[in-house]
Amino acid sequence: MAAVPLVIQQDSDMSKNAKNNKAQKTTGKQGASRMYLYIGLALIVVLGIGVMKGGLFGPAQTEGVLYAQPSEFHAGLQQPGAVLVDVRTLGEWNRGHLPQARRIELEQLEGQITAQAPDRNTPVLVYCQSGTRSAFAASILRRMGYTKVTNLVGGIESWSRAGGPIVND
């Protein structure tokens, strides 16, 4: 009779071992899934930072808009017939702007750009204080059919940090 409890005990131990093995397999799958999730999130962050910095391998291009760092933006200003547009407010403009810039506030861009650049193939370079409003302006210009649109990454702040000329008039 002593053997019966031993057999029951063995069956009980076997079922515990089977449950532990199953739990370990499940935990292993969950661990792998978490690892892939973390790798994916890290990749998204790295790519996002690269795009925000003006591209991973040079200037970024989104929806036909060139997002240029100050040196590339300066080169773009050398294009024949290029039109430079400052989309900041009058108060910001009065604190200084790029030479040759024409001020058209973002809210007025659609109604006023054709007077400055009637040809949709004219290179149009836009900037603002930090690059956000000019990104919207660049999208508006592309939607209007302008084919050569460049946005200054980081706006006049990055231009100034790079030593670009700023005038007051």
C-alpha positions in Angstrom: 0.0 0.0 0.0 2.9 2.3 0.5 3.5 2.2 -3.3 0.2 3.8 -4.2 1.0 7.2 -2.6 4.4 7.1 -4.2 2.8 6.5 -7.7 0.3 9.4 -7.1 3.2 11.6 -6.0 5.1 10.8 -9.1 2.1 11.6 -11.3 1.7 14.8 -9.4 5.4 15.7 -9.9 5.1 14.9 -13.6 2.2 17.2 -14.1 4.0 20.0 -12.2 7.0 19.5 -14.5 4.8 19.6 -17.6 3.2 22.8 -16.3 6.6 24.4 -15.6 7.9 23.5 -19.1 4.8 25.0 -20.7 5.1 28.1 -18.6 8.8 28.4 -19.6 7.9 28.1 -23.3 5.2 30.8 -23.0 7.5 33.1 -21.0 10.3 32.6 -23.7 7.9 33.5 -26.5 6.7 36.6 -24.5 10.3 37.6 -23.9 11.2 37.3 -27.6 8.1 39.4 -28.5 9.1 42.1 -26.0 12.6 42.1 -27.4 11.3 42.6 -31.0 9.0 45.3 -29.7 11.9 47.2 -28.1 14.1 46.8 -31.1 11.3 48.2 -33.3 10.7 51.1 -31.0 14.4 51.9 -30.9 14.5 51.8 -34.7 11.6 54.2 -35.0 13.2 56.7 -32.6 16.5 56.6 -34.4 14.9 57.1 -37.8 12.7 59.9 -36.5 15.6 61.7 -35.0 17.5 61.3 -38.3 14.7 62.8 -40.3 14.2 65.7 -37.8 17.9 66.5 -38.1 17.6 67.0 -41.9 17.9 63.4 -43.0 20.2 60.5 -42.2 22.2 60.7 -45.4 22.0 64.4 -46.4 19.0 66.6 -46.9 15.6 65.0 -46.3 13.0 65.1 -49.0 9.3 64.7 -48.0 6.5 65.2 -50.5 8.7 67.0 -52.9 10.0 69.4 -50.3 13.8 69.6 -49.7 14.6 70.1 -46.0 18.0 71.7 -46.0 20.6 72.5 -43.3 21.9 76.1 -43.4 24.9 75.4 -45.8 22.6 73.6 -48.3 20.0 76.4 -47.9 22.6 79.0 -48.7 23.5 77.0 -51.8 19.9 77.0 -52.8 19.8 80.8 -52.6 22.3 80.9 -55.4 19.9 79.4 -57.9 18.9 81.8 -60.6 15.6 83.5 -59.8 15.3 81.9 -56.4 12.7 83.5 -54.1 13.3 83.6 -50.4 10.2 83.8 -48.2 10.2 84.5 -44.5 6.8 83.3 -43.0 7.3 84.9 -39.6 5.3 87.7 -38.0 6.2 91.3 -38.4 7.6 91.4 -34.8 9.9 88.5 -35.6 10.9 90.1 -38.9 11.8 93.3 -37.2 14.3 91.4 -34.9 16.2 90.4 -38.0 15.8 88.4 -41.2 17.9 86.9 -44.0 19.1 89.3 -46.7 16.9 89.4 -49.8 14.0 87.8 -47.9 10.4 88.7 -48.6 8.0 88.6 -45.7 4.7 86.7 -46.3 3.1 85.5 -43.1 2.0 81.9 -43.2 -1.7 82.8 -43.1 -1.3 85.0 -46.2 1.0 82.7 -48.2 -1.6 81.3 -50.6 -2.9 84.7 -51.5 0.4 86.5 -51.9 3.0 84.0 -53.2 1.9 84.2 -56.9 2.8 87.9 -56.9 6.4 87.0 -55.8 6.7 83.8 -57.8 4.2 83.5 -60.6 6.1 80.6 -62.3 5.5 77.3 -60.4 9.0 76.1 -61.4 10.6 79.0 -59.5 12.9 77.8 -56.7 11.1 79.0 -53.5 13.0 78.8 -50.2 11.1 79.3 -47.0 12.1 79.8 -43.4 10.6 80.8 -40.0 11.9 81.0 -36.5 12.5 77.3 -35.9 11.4 75.4 -39.0 7.9 74.4 -38.0 5.8 77.1 -39.7 8.0 77.0 -42.8 7.4 73.2 -43.0 3.7 74.0 -43.2 4.4 76.7 -45.8 6.5 74.3 -47.9 3.5 71.9 -47.9 1.2 74.6 -49.0 3.5 75.6 -51.8 3.8 72.0 -53.0 0.0 71.6 -52.9 -0.2 74.8 -55.0 2.0 73.2 -57.6 5.4 74.7 -56.8 8.0 72.2 -57.9 11.2 73.5 -56.3 10.5 74.1 -52.6 13.2 74.2 -49.9 12.6 74.5 -46.1 15.4 75.7 -43.8 15.7 73.0 -41.0 15.8 74.8 -37.7 14.7 78.1 -39.2 16.5 81.4 -38.7 17.8 80.0 -35.3 19.9 77.4 -37.1 20.9 79.9 -39.7 22.2 82.2 -37.0 24.0 79.5 -35.2 25.7 78.5 -38.4 26.9 82.1 -38.8 24.6 83.1 -41.7 24.0 86.8 -42.3 21.0 88.5 -40.7 19.9 92.0 -41.4 17.6 94.6 -39.9 15.9 97.2 -42.0 
